[in-house]
Amino acid sequence: MNQMLNILVVDDDAEIRALLEGLLQRNAMKPVSARSAAEARDILEQKRFDLILLDLMMPGEDGLAFCRSLRDHSTVPVIMLTALNEDIDRILGLEIGADDYLPKPFHPRELLARIKSVLRRAPNVKPGESDAPVSDFEFGPYRVDVERRQVETEDGTAVDLTSGEFALLLTLLERAPRVLSRDQLLEFSRRAASNPFDRSIDSQISRLRRKLEENPRRPEYIKTVRSLGYAFAGRVRRVGSA
């Protein structure tokens, strides 16, 4: 990382904010801190960030609720930090749009490694421009709105996809017609391969087919390539964002 990265730290604990600020500054990053979701919103209106470190358990609006609302309009990468270590919390955090999850206490080097890993998987944008407009996609009767993280049919009907399903579909579209292994799909769709529930690519593919394919048993768009993985086989058109 040759350029200074802008990192927003959102945590109600002053000691943890200070520790994170010092760690990031020592590693050539520019941290800005917020004590609450409300304060974070005010800061985000004034400045763009490359990544957000977000505490899960905060008084008032917690990290899950804030991340969910953030994903309505932003694709800035989010790493959730929490003292909880239950699988269900990791699942919830990642399903609503977090890019990674790190339980407290954590080693500083692990946090730095997670930051670098998430930013490598994020769209290729300049520091401070993580929310820059990107191209949308069209295939068959569908349009994929990347900014809004929505899929709609030609008549404007929304297709109900989870955050994980959308990330998986976008990964396939961005690399079509390349064949991707399950491990590559896990990596590129911003899932942490160390989490046990991430071994669900096959079930997510099945759900995507049920929602997008006319005949899920004979898919037109998402093809299985035996012994290799999956590929998006339909014609993909890149279109400018509205």
C-alpha positions as a LaTeX table, in Angstrom:
\begin{tabular}{lrrr}
\hline
Residue & $x$ (\AA) & $y$ (\AA) & $z$ (\AA) \\
\hline
Met1 & 0.00 & 0.00 & 0.00 \\
Asn2 & 1.93 & 3.00 & $-1.26$ \\
Gln3 & $-0.68$ & 5.69 & $-0.52$ \\
Met4 & $-2.09$ & 6.69 & 2.84 \\
Leu5 & $-5.35$ & 4.92 & 3.54 \\
Asn6 & $-8.25$ & 6.68 & 5.25 \\
Ile7 & $-9.70$ & 4.40 & 7.94 \\
Leu8 & $-12.82$ & 5.20 & 10.00 \\
Val9 & $-12.79$ & 3.64 & 13.48 \\
Val10 & $-16.27$ & 3.34 & 15.05 \\
Asp11 & $-16.19$ & 2.21 & 18.69 \\
Asp12 & $-17.72$ & 3.57 & 21.89 \\
Asp13 & $-14.66$ & 2.53 & 23.96 \\
Ala14 & $-12.18$ & 5.45 & 24.12 \\
Glu15 & $-9.26$ & 3.18 & 25.05 \\
Ile16 & $-9.83$ & 0.91 & 22.07 \\
Arg17 & $-10.19$ & 3.90 & 19.74 \\
Ala18 & $-6.86$ & 5.26 & 20.98 \\
Leu19 & $-5.14$ & 1.88 & 20.56 \\
Leu20 & $-6.46$ & 1.47 & 17.02 \\
Glu21 & $-5.55$ & 5.02 & 16.06 \\
Gly22 & $-1.97$ & 4.49 & 17.25 \\
Leu23 & $-1.68$ & 1.16 & 15.44 \\
Leu24 & $-2.98$ & 2.57 & 12.17 \\
Gln25 & $-0.81$ & 5.69 & 12.36 \\
Arg26 & 2.29 & 3.59 & 12.98 \\
Asn27 & 1.47 & 1.68 & 9.82 \\
Ala28 & 1.12 & 4.70 & 7.53 \\
Met29 & $-2.68$ & 4.95 & 7.67 \\
Lys30 & $-4.87$ & 7.95 & 8.51 \\
Pro31 & $-7.48$ & 7.05 & 11.14 \\
Val32 & $-10.54$ & 9.10 & 12.07 \\
Ser33 & $-12.61$ & 8.01 & 15.07 \\
Ala34 & $-16.31$ & 8.03 & 15.89 \\
Arg35 & $-17.91$ & 7.15 & 19.24 \\
Ser36 & $-21.27$ & 6.08 & 17.80 \\
Ala37 & $-23.12$ & 5.24 & 14.60 \\
Ala38 & $-24.65$ & 8.72 & 14.57 \\
Glu39 & $-21.23$ & 10.36 & 14.80 \\
Ala40 & $-19.92$ & 8.03 & 12.08 \\
Arg41 & $-22.73$ & 9.13 & 9.75 \\
Asp42 & $-21.83$ & 12.78 & 10.24 \\
Ile43 & $-18.19$ & 12.05 & 9.44 \\
Leu44 & $-19.08$ & 9.99 & 6.35 \\
Glu45 & $-21.05$ & 12.91 & 4.96 \\
Gln46 & $-17.88$ & 15.01 & 5.00 \\
Lys47 & $-15.16$ & 12.53 & 4.00 \\
Arg48 & $-14.64$ & 9.34 & 2.00 \\
Phe49 & $-12.91$ & 6.35 & 3.54 \\
Asp50 & $-11.13$ & 3.28 & 2.22 \\
Leu51 & $-12.30$ & 1.03 & 5.05 \\
Ile52 & $-14.36$ & 1.10 & 8.28 \\
Leu53 & $-13.44$ & $-0.73$ & 11.50 \\
Leu54 & $-16.82$ & $-1.16$ & 13.18 \\
Asp55 & $-17.55$ & $-2.30$ & 16.72 \\
Leu56 & $-20.54$ & $-4.63$ & 16.95 \\
Met57 & $-21.74$ & $-3.88$ & 20.48 \\
Met58 & $-22.40$ & $-0.14$ & 20.89 \\
Pro59 & $-25.11$ & 1.62 & 22.91 \\
Gly60 & $-28.01$ & 2.91 & 20.86 \\
Glu61 & $-27.61$ & 1.80 & 17.25 \\
Asp62 & $-25.30$ & $-1.21$ & 17.20 \\
Gly63 & $-22.81$ & $-2.20$ & 14.52 \\
Leu64 & $-25.15$ & $-4.63$ & 12.77 \\
Ala65 & $-27.86$ & $-2.00$ & 12.32 \\
Phe66 & $-25.34$ & 0.61 & 11.19 \\
Cys67 & $-23.74$ & $-1.77$ & 8.67 \\
Arg68 & $-27.15$ & $-2.72$ & 7.30 \\
Ser69 & $-28.10$ & 0.92 & 6.73 \\
Leu70 & $-24.65$ & 1.69 & 5.30 \\
Arg71 & $-25.06$ & $-0.99$ & 2.65 \\
Asp72 & $-28.16$ & 0.76 & 1.32 \\
His73 & $-25.93$ & 3.36 & $-0.31$ \\
Ser74 & $-22.26$ & 2.47 & 0.13 \\
Thr75 & $-19.81$ & $-0.30$ & $-0.79$ \\
Val76 & $-16.97$ & 0.88 & 1.46 \\
Pro77 & $-15.32$ & $-2.23$ & 2.99 \\
Val78 & $-16.25$ & $-2.98$ & 6.61 \\
Ile79 & $-14.43$ & $-5.12$ & 9.18 \\
Met80 & $-16.51$ & $-5.83$ & 12.28 \\
Leu81 & $-14.79$ & $-5.93$ & 15.67 \\
Thr82 & $-16.54$ & $-7.55$ & 18.61 \\
Ala83 & $-16.03$ & $-9.28$ & 21.92 \\
Leu84 & $-18.60$ & $-11.88$ & 20.88 \\
Asn85 & $-17.35$ & $-15.00$ & 19.13 \\
Glu86 & $-20.49$ & $-16.92$ & 18.21 \\
Asp87 & $-20.90$ & $-18.26$ & 14.68 \\
Ile88 & $-24.37$ & $-16.72$ & 14.45 \\
Asp89 & $-22.90$ & $-13.24$ & 14.99 \\
Arg90 & $-20.34$ & $-13.80$ & 12.24 \\
Ile91 & $-23.05$ & $-15.04$ & 9.93 \\
Leu92 & $-25.27$ & $-12.04$ & 10.67 \\
Gly93 & $-22.44$ & $-9.58$ & 10.19 \\
Leu94 & $-21.32$ & $-11.00$ & 6.86 \\
Glu95 & $-24.85$ & $-11.56$ & 5.58 \\
Ile96 & $-25.77$ & $-7.89$ & 6.03 \\
Gly97 & $-22.69$ & $-6.75$ & 4.16 \\
Ala98 & $-19.60$ & $-6.76$ & 6.39 \\
Asp99 & $-16.46$ & $-7.87$ & 4.53 \\
Asp100 & $-14.74$ & $-9.55$ & 7.46 \\
Tyr101 & $-15.15$ & $-10.23$ & 11.17 \\
Leu102 & $-12.50$ & $-10.15$ & 13.90 \\
Pro103 & $-13.27$ & $-11.06$ & 17.55 \\
Lys104 & $-11.64$ & $-9.14$ & 20.39 \\
Pro105 & $-9.04$ & $-9.45$ & 21.72 \\
Phe106 & $-7.00$ & $-9.69$ & 18.53 \\
His107 & $-3.32$ & $-9.45$ & 17.68 \\
Pro108 & $-2.39$ & $-6.16$ & 15.96 \\
Arg109 & $-0.68$ & $-8.04$ & 13.15 \\
Glu110 & $-3.83$ & $-10.04$ & 12.48 \\
Leu111 & $-5.89$ & $-6.87$ & 12.19 \\
Leu112 & $-3.37$ & $-5.35$ & 9.77 \\
Ala113 & $-3.41$ & $-8.56$ & 7.72 \\
Arg114 & $-7.21$ & $-8.53$ & 7.61 \\
Ile115 & $-7.23$ & $-4.88$ & 6.47 \\
Lys116 & $-4.80$ & $-5.65$ & 3.65 \\
Ser117 & $-6.73$ & $-8.77$ & 2.65 \\
Val118 & $-10.08$ & $-6.96$ & 2.53 \\
Leu119 & $-8.64$ & $-4.07$ & 0.52 \\
Arg120 & $-7.07$ & $-6.50$ & $-1.97$ \\
Arg121 & $-10.51$ & $-8.00$ & $-2.54$ \\
Ala122 & $-12.24$ & $-4.63$ & $-2.75$ \\
Pro123 & $-12.89$ & $-2.90$ & $-6.11$ \\
Asn124 & $-9.78$ & $-1.28$ & $-7.58$ \\
Val125 & $-10.25$ & 2.33 & $-6.53$ \\
Lys126 & $-7.91$ & 5.04 & $-5.31$ \\
Pro127 & $-7.58$ & 5.66 & $-1.58$ \\
Gly128 & $-10.39$ & 7.87 & $-0.34$ \\
Glu129 & $-12.67$ & 6.93 & $-3.24$ \\
Ser130 & $-14.14$ & 3.61 & $-2.13$ \\
Asp131 & $-17.64$ & 4.81 & $-3.00$ \\
Ala132 & $-16.84$ & 5.97 & $-6.54$ \\
Pro133 & $-19.47$ & 5.03 & $-9.15$ \\
Val134 & $-18.94$ & 1.71 & $-10.91$ \\
Ser135 & $-20.44$ & 0.07 & $-13.96$ \\
Asp136 & $-23.69$ & $-1.86$ & $-13.69$ \\
Phe137 & $-24.35$ & $-5.17$ & $-15.46$ \\
Glu138 & $-27.13$ & $-6.51$ & $-17.63$ \\
Phe139 & $-27.81$ & $-10.12$ & $-18.59$ \\
Gly140 & $-30.96$ & $-11.68$ & $-19.95$ \\
Pro141 & $-33.91$ & $-9.77$ & $-18.47$ \\
Tyr142 & $-31.90$ & $-8.56$ & $-15.46$ \\
Arg143 & $-30.02$ & $-5.41$ & $-14.52$ \\
Val144 & $-27.54$ & $-5.46$ & $-11.64$ \\
Asp145 & $-27.24$ & $-2.12$ & $-9.86$ \\
Val146 & $-23.84$ & $-2.31$ & $-8.18$ \\
Glu147 & $-24.15$ & 0.93 & $-6.18$ \\
Arg148 & $-27.53$ & $-0.04$ & $-4.72$ \\
Arg149 & $-26.60$ & $-3.73$ & $-4.56$ \\
Gln150 & $-29.86$ & $-4.70$ & $-6.24$ \\
Val151 & $-30.99$ & $-6.91$ & $-9.10$ \\
Glu152 & $-34.12$ & $-5.94$ & $-11.05$ \\
Thr153 & $-36.03$ & $-7.38$ & $-13.98$ \\
Glu154 & $-36.87$ & $-5.34$ & $-17.08$ \\
Asp155 & $-40.17$ & $-4.22$ & $-15.56$ \\
Gly156 & $-38.45$ & $-2.96$ & $-12.40$ \\
Thr157 & $-39.32$ & $-5.91$ & $-10.15$ \\
Ala158 & $-36.61$ & $-6.44$ & $-7.53$ \\
Val159 & $-35.06$ & $-9.89$ & $-7.12$ \\
Asp160 & $-34.69$ & $-10.68$ & $-3.41$ \\
Leu161 & $-31.02$ & $-11.61$ & $-2.91$ \\
Thr162 & $-29.10$ & $-11.82$ & 0.34 \\
Ser163 & $-25.86$ & $-9.86$ & 0.64 \\
Gly164 & $-23.89$ & $-13.08$ & 0.17 \\
Glu165 & $-25.86$ & $-14.09$ & $-2.92$ \\
Phe166 & $-25.39$ & $-10.65$ & $-4.46$ \\
Ala167 & $-21.63$ & $-10.73$ & $-3.78$ \\
Leu168 & $-21.39$ & $-14.17$ & $-5.37$ \\
Leu169 & $-23.37$ & $-13.11$ & $-8.46$ \\
Leu170 & $-21.26$ & $-9.97$ & $-8.85$ \\
Thr171 & $-18.08$ & $-12.03$ & $-8.60$ \\
Leu172 & $-19.25$ & $-14.30$ & $-11.43$ \\
Leu173 & $-20.37$ & $-11.37$ & $-13.60$ \\
Glu174 & $-17.14$ & $-9.40$ & $-13.16$ \\
Arg175 & $-15.07$ & $-12.38$ & $-14.29$ \\
Ala176 & $-17.37$ & $-13.93$ & $-16.91$ \\
Pro177 & $-16.81$ & $-16.29$ & $-18.68$ \\
Arg178 & $-13.87$ & $-17.34$ & $-16.50$ \\
Val179 & $-14.28$ & $-20.59$ & $-14.54$ \\
Leu180 & $-13.85$ & $-19.99$ & $-10.81$ \\
Ser181 & $-13.16$ & $-22.64$ & $-8.18$ \\
Arg182 & $-15.09$ & $-22.68$ & $-4.92$ \\
Asp183 & $-12.06$ & $-21.28$ & $-3.08$ \\
Gln184 & $-11.75$ & $-18.45$ & $-5.60$ \\
Leu185 & $-15.43$ & $-17.65$ & $-5.26$ \\
Leu186 & $-15.06$ & $-17.52$ & $-1.49$ \\
Glu187 & $-12.06$ & $-15.18$ & $-1.81$ \\
Phe188 & $-13.41$ & $-12.90$ & $-4.53$ \\
Ser189 & $-16.88$ & $-12.56$ & $-3.00$ \\
Arg190 & $-15.28$ & $-11.15$ & 0.15 \\
Arg191 & $-15.95$ & $-14.07$ & 2.43 \\
Ala192 & $-13.41$ & $-15.16$ & 5.06 \\
Ala193 & $-12.46$ & $-18.71$ & 4.12 \\
Ser194 & $-11.59$ & $-19.50$ & 7.75 \\
Asn195 & $-15.25$ & $-19.37$ & 8.78 \\
Pro196 & $-16.97$ & $-22.79$ & 8.67 \\
Phe197 & $-20.26$ & $-21.51$ & 7.23 \\
Asp198 & $-18.40$ & $-20.15$ & 4.22 \\
Arg199 & $-18.31$ & $-23.67$ & 2.78 \\
Ser200 & $-21.73$ & $-23.01$ & 1.33 \\
Ile201 & $-20.92$ & $-21.95$ & $-2.23$ \\
Asp202 & $-22.90$ & $-24.86$ & $-3.68$ \\
Ser203 & $-26.04$ & $-23.98$ & $-1.71$ \\
Gln204 & $-25.72$ & $-20.30$ & $-2.62$ \\
Ile205 & $-25.36$ & $-21.21$ & $-6.29$ \\
Ser206 & $-28.50$ & $-23.33$ & $-6.01$ \\
Arg207 & $-30.42$ & $-20.43$ & $-4.45$ \\
Leu208 & $-29.20$ & $-18.02$ & $-7.15$ \\
Arg209 & $-30.35$ & $-20.42$ & $-9.85$ \\
Arg210 & $-33.79$ & $-20.74$ & $-8.27$ \\
Lys211 & $-34.12$ & $-16.96$ & $-8.23$ \\
Leu212 & $-32.63$ & $-16.14$ & $-11.64$ \\
Glu213 & $-32.91$ & $-19.13$ & $-13.95$ \\
Glu214 & $-36.05$ & $-20.08$ & $-15.85$ \\
Asn215 & $-35.16$ & $-23.74$ & $-15.30$ \\
Pro216 & $-32.75$ & $-24.09$ & $-12.34$ \\
Arg217 & $-32.04$ & $-27.73$ & $-13.29$ \\
Arg218 & $-30.84$ & $-26.65$ & $-16.72$ \\
Pro219 & $-29.22$ & $-23.29$ & $-15.96$ \\
Glu220 & $-28.61$ & $-20.83$ & $-18.76$ \\
Tyr221 & $-26.49$ & $-18.36$ & $-16.81$ \\
Ile222 & $-24.55$ & $-20.04$ & $-13.99$ \\
Lys223 & $-22.91$ & $-23.19$ & $-15.29$ \\
Thr224 & $-21.21$ & $-25.97$ & $-13.36$ \\
Val225 & $-17.83$ & $-26.93$ & $-14.82$ \\
Arg226 & $-17.18$ & $-30.42$ & $-13.52$ \\
Ser227 & $-14.18$ & $-30.78$ & $-11.20$ \\
Leu228 & $-13.33$ & $-27.09$ & $-11.67$ \\
Gly229 & $-16.09$ & $-24.88$ & $-10.30$ \\
Tyr230 & $-18.60$ & $-22.44$ & $-11.76$ \\
Ala231 & $-18.74$ & $-19.89$ & $-14.56$ \\
Phe232 & $-21.22$ & $-17.27$ & $-15.77$ \\
Ala233 & $-22.08$ & $-18.38$ & $-19.28$ \\
Gly234 & $-24.75$ & $-15.87$ & $-20.27$ \\
Arg235 & $-23.99$ & $-12.75$ & $-22.27$ \\
Val236 & $-22.94$ & $-9.97$ & $-19.88$ \\
Arg237 & $-23.25$ & $-6.28$ & $-20.78$ \\
Arg238 & $-21.55$ & $-3.54$ & $-18.78$ \\
Val239 & $-23.58$ & $-0.34$ & $-18.62$ \\
Gly240 & $-22.95$ & 3.02 & $-16.99$ \\
Ser241 & $-24.56$ & 3.75 & $-13.63$ \\
Ala242 & $-27.62$ & 5.96 & $-13.71$ \\
\hline
\end{tabular}
